[in-house]
């Protein structure tokens, strides 16, 4: 029994969900996304109550495994086209800063050179402050991947806390050599 797969997806107003073969097309005010619908799963749309349910046609192991996955992917598509997703990154360290140069993100992270990051289509990067970057878009996977790619340039280290971290991330600090006495 899939607990996530059995949950109902609420469809907000202004969002249109249609099935096209083994694909679910979700359209909204922010754009259009597609999610897979594997063989053995059916989509049940109630237009009157604006809800969506994914139903298994059999109890095969493979179908049970994909039930929750498909529900999550469709729910993320519905949320993305209606409200979108955002991630905020913070830069901590002396001289660490970010700036936009056209469509390229320029990062100064204490290396001998600046890092220029060209983001993929469908993702918007804004520099709110020199040490605060906002990443937004309709595709949750792309937004998370871009944030992870930028964080990878300089992960937060545990001794001084320098690096790029998510806004909600807590960096566990360690005592240095002096802390062992």
ZAMARGU-4260 file (C-alpha; in steps of 0.2 Angstrom, whole numbers, plus 5000, padded with zeros to 4 digits):
<rodrens>
0) 5000/5000/5000 | 5008/5016/4994 | 5003/5030/5007 | 5010/5044/4995 | 5002/5036/4980
5) 4985/5036/4988 | 4985/5054/4992 | 4974/5066/4982 | 4981/5080/4972 | 4972/5097/4973
10) 4971/5106/4957 | 4972/5125/4959 | 4961/5136/4948 | 4970/5141/4932 | 4979/5124/4931
15) 4974/5112/4917 | 4979/5093/4918 | 4977/5082/4903 | 4983/5064/4899 | 4991/5061/4883
20) 4996/5042/4881 | 5009/5038/4894 | 5012/5057/4899 | 5003/5069/4909 | 5003/5087/4903
25) 5001/5101/4916 | 4998/5119/4910 | 4996/5134/4921 | 5000/5153/4922 | 5019/5150/4924
30) 5021/5137/4909 | 5019/5119/4905 | 5027/5103/4912 | 5026/5085/4907 | 5026/5070/4919
35) 5027/5052/4915 | 5012/5040/4918 | 5019/5022/4918 | 5009/5007/4911 | 4998/5000/4924
40) 4993/5017/4932 | 4978/5027/4927 | 4973/5045/4930 | 4956/5049/4938 | 4952/5068/4936
45) 4937/5075/4945 | 4934/5092/4936 | 4919/5097/4948 | 4930/5095/4964 | 4946/5100/4956
50) 4955/5084/4962 | 4966/5071/4954 | 4970/5053/4959 | 4982/5040/4953 | 4975/5023/4953
55) 4985/5006/4951 | 4977/4993/4939 | 4986/4979/4947 | 4997/4974/4962 | 5013/4970/4953
60) 5029/4975/4962 | 5035/4986/4949 | 5018/4996/4948 | 5017/4997/4967 | 5035/5005/4967
65) 5030/5018/4954 | 5014/5023/4961 | 5021/5035/4974 | 5034/5041/4962 | 5021/5046/4948
70) 5010/5055/4961 | 5025/5065/4968 | 5030/5070/4950 | 5013/5075/4945 | 5010/5085/4961
75) 5027/5094/4959 | 5022/5099/4941 | 5005/5106/4947 | 5014/5116/4961 | 5027/5122/4949
80) 5015/5129/4935 | 5004/5137/4949 | 5017/5144/4961 | 5034/5139/4956 | 5049/5134/4967
85) 5063/5144/4974 | 5080/5140/4983 | 5090/5153/4992 | 5109/5152/4994 | 5120/5161/5006
90) 5139/5165/5003 | 5149/5166/5019 | 5167/5171/5019 | 5178/5186/5018 | 5178/5192/5000
95) 5165/5180/4994 | 5152/5188/4983 | 5140/5185/4968 | 5135/5196/4954 | 5125/5194/4938
100) 5135/5199/4921 | 5121/5198/4908 | 5114/5180/4910 | 5130/5173/4918 | 5132/5172/4937
105) 5149/5178/4942 | 5156/5171/4959 | 5171/5177/4968 | 5175/5163/4981 | 5193/5165/4986
110) 5200/5156/4971 | 5213/5164/4960 | 5200/5166/4947 | 5181/5170/4947 | 5169/5157/4942
115) 5156/5160/4928 | 5141/5149/4929 | 5128/5149/4915 | 5112/5142/4921 | 5100/5131/4910
120) 5084/5137/4902 | 5069/5137/4913 | 5078/5143/4928 | 5080/5161/4934 | 5095/5167/4945
125) 5094/5183/4954 | 5107/5191/4966 | 5097/5199/4980 | 5113/5205/4989 | 5131/5202/4985
130) 5130/5187/4997 | 5113/5181/4993 | 5107/5171/4978 | 5089/5167/4973 | 5086/5153/4961
135) 5068/5150/4955 | 5058/5141/4941 | 5044/5129/4938 | 5053/5113/4938 | 5058/5107/4955
140) 5072/5096/4949 | 5080/5109/4939 | 5080/5122/4953 | 5087/5110/4965 | 5100/5104/4953
145) 5106/5122/4949 | 5107/5126/4968 | 5117/5110/4971 | 5129/5114/4956 | 5132/5132/4963
150) 5134/5125/4981 | 5147/5112/4974 | 5159/5126/4970 | 5163/5129/4988 | 5154/5118/5001
155) 5153/5125/5019 | 5167/5120/5029 | 5165/5115/5048 | 5179/5126/5056 | 5175/5144/5051
160) 5159/5140/5042 | 5165/5148/5025 | 5157/5143/5009 | 5140/5142/5000 | 5125/5135/5010
165) 5107/5134/5008 | 5097/5147/5018 | 5089/5133/5029 | 5105/5123/5031 | 5114/5123/5048
170) 5133/5120/5047 | 5139/5110/5062 | 5154/5119/5069 | 5170/5110/5075 | 5183/5116/5087
175) 5200/5118/5080 | 5217/5112/5087 | 5214/5123/5102 | 5198/5114/5106 | 5207/5098/5110
180) 5216/5104/5126
</rodrens>
